[in-house]
């Protein structure tokens, strides 16, 4: 399913241009529930694509990518705000496809999100503005992580 989603996020028309409708429909699938049902490695591929589209010249792609990234932030907050902090008490969302723990979320936020957010803030003004407008959600997760 994630391979199909990645193909859809990169779909081109017969003329060789990006197929906006297919790409935007693919982005509409990426929400909080999507992350509950995907393996961590697959989620990172999707998140990487979202980060890439944050620097797109197409504002609809930027907006959709931002929405998807914020869905992951919301998903992360759900896990990080769960009760229990000991190794044996770590809350886990499990299903047949994946397993998410607080330590996994913290690693992704620190090594992926914050790194790319810092890179974007040093980048083009449009990306800085979009990421700047999203800082409250990122900071909310950072506060949950005590970073």
N, C-alpha and C positions, 0 to 999 in steps of 0.2 A: 504494500500500500504506500509506503514512504517513497519507494522508487518511482511509483506512478505520480505521486505528488511532486517530486523533484522534476520529473519530465514536464509536468504541467506548468511548473513555475518557470520553465525555460522554453516553453512552446513558441515556435515561430509559425507565421502564416506561410502560404505557398509562395508569397513574394519575398520571403526571407526576413520580414519584420516580426517583432515580438507580437504575439497574439494576446492583446490586452484582455479580451473576455475570458479566455481560458486561464490566464495568469491570475486575474482578479478572482475568478471562481475558486481557483486553487487556494489563494490566500484566505478566502472565506471559511475554509475547512480548519484553518489553524486557529484554535481557540483553547481555552483552559482544558476542556475535555479531551482535546486532541493530545495534549501532553500526558494526560493520565494513561493513555493507551498506546504509547510509543516507547521504545527502548531509548535509553539515554544517548547512545551513539547516533541513532537516527534523528533524535531531536536536535543534536548538535549540527548535523548536516542542514536541517531546515533552518535553524537559527543562523547559521553561517550565510545561507542564502538571503535571509532577511537583512542581515547586516550589509551584505553586498548591495541589495536594493535600496538601502537607506541613502546611498550616494547616487541613485539614478536621477536622470534628468526628468523622468516621468513622475509628476507629483502623485499620481494615483498609485504608483508602485511604492513610493516613499510612504504614503499614508497607510497602505496595506501592510507594508513591512513593519512600520511602527506599531500598528495595531496587533500584529502577530507577536512582536517582541514584548509588548505590554501584556499580552495574554500569558506569556511565559513568566513574566514578573508576577502577575496575579497568582498563577499556579504555584510559583515558588513561595510566595507569601503564605498560601494555604498550608504548605508543608512546614515551613519554618515556624509558623505560629501554633503548631500542634503541641500538645502537652508532652512532657518527657524530654529529658536532656541526656540521660545516661546512655552509654553504648547499647545496653540491652533494652532500654526504653525508647530508643530512637523510633519515631513514627515512620512507618513505611506505607507507601501506596503501592500495592501490588496488584497485578492482574496477569493475564497469560502472556502479555507481551513485554512487560517492563517492570522495573523496580526503582523507585525513587526514595532516597533517604535525605535527611537534613544535610549530612556531610557531602553528598553528591551535589545537592543544590548549591551549597556554599562554595564548592570548588568551581562549579560552572559560573556562578556570579562573579567570583573573584578573578578567575583566570580567563574567562571569556567575555562576560558582559562589561565589567569595569575596564578591562584592557581595550576593548573595541570602543567603549564610550570615551575613554581618554584619547584614543587615536582620532575619533570623529571630532572631538572638541578642538583638536589641533588642526582639523581639516577645513574644507570649504565652509563658508558662512552658512549656506543652506542646511548642511548636515548639522552644524553646531546649533542652529536655531531649532531644528526638529528634536535633537537629543536634549537640548536645554529645556524645551517645553515638557520633556518626559522625565526630567530629573526627579520630580516628586515621587513617582512610582519606584524608580531605581533606589532613591534614598530610603524609601519606606522599607524595601527589602534589605538594604545595607544596615538600617537601624535594627531590624530583626536579627541580623547576623552579628551585631556588635562590631562593625568595622568602621 
